[in-house]
C-alpha cells in the first residue's frame, strides 16, 4: 500500500508548506531550502563565508550549505529534518564515505568544528548584553 503525497505551495512567503495526504489531513512540512537560508543568515557573522549551495540539488526535504570557518576550513553541510551534518570537506561536494553525526542546531555543529566561531559567537553575545545593560540604565 503506497502513501501518495501532494504538496501545495499555499503561501510563498512562509517558512512552511502545507501537504495534503491521502488521509485528507493537513500537515506543516518545513521547506529545507528556506530553512537553509535562515541558518545562513543566523550565523554568517561568525564564519568567513556561508551560503546555500547553488550547485547541489536542494529540495523540500534536503538542502546543502557551504561554510568556511574563520580558520579557513571548508565544509559542505546537509540540512534535513534530522538536523545538520558535514557531508563533505569542500564546497558543493558530497562525499558518500563521510559519516558524521547530526546536530540539532547550526550552533552546535559550528561549535564542534570551529573554536573561532565559538569565540565570535561569545563576543557577539557579550556585546549584545552590554547594549541591553546600557539601554536599561
Residue, then its C-alpha position, 0 to 999 in steps of 0.5 A: x500500500x503506497x502513501x501518495x503525497x501532494x504538496x501545495x505551495x499555499x503561501x510563498x512567503x512562509x517558512x512552511x508548506x502545507x501537504x495534503x495526504x491521502x488521509x485528507x489531513x493537513x500537515x506543516x512540512x518545513x521547506x529545507x531550502x528556506x530553512x537553509x537560508x535562515x541558518x545562513x543568515x543566523x550565523x554568517x557573522x561568525x564564519x568567513x563565508x556561508x551560503x546555500x549551495x547553488x550547485x547541489x540539488x536542494x529540495x523540500x526535504x534536503x538542502x546543502x550549505x557551504x561554510x568556511x570557518x574563520x580558520x579557513x576550513x571548508x565544509x559542505x553541510x546537509x540540512x534535513x529534518x534530522x538536523x545538520x551534518x558535514x557531508x563533505x570537506x569542500x564546497x558543493x561536494x558530497x562525499x558518500x564515505x563521510x559519516x558524521x553525526x547530526x546536530x540539532x542546531x547550526x550552533x552546535x555543529x559550528x561549535x564542534x568544528x570551529x573554536x573561532x566561531x565559538x569565540x565570535x559567537x561569545x563576543x557577539x553575545x557579550x556585546x549584545x548584553x552590554x547594549x541591553x545593560x546600557x539601554x536599561x540604565 
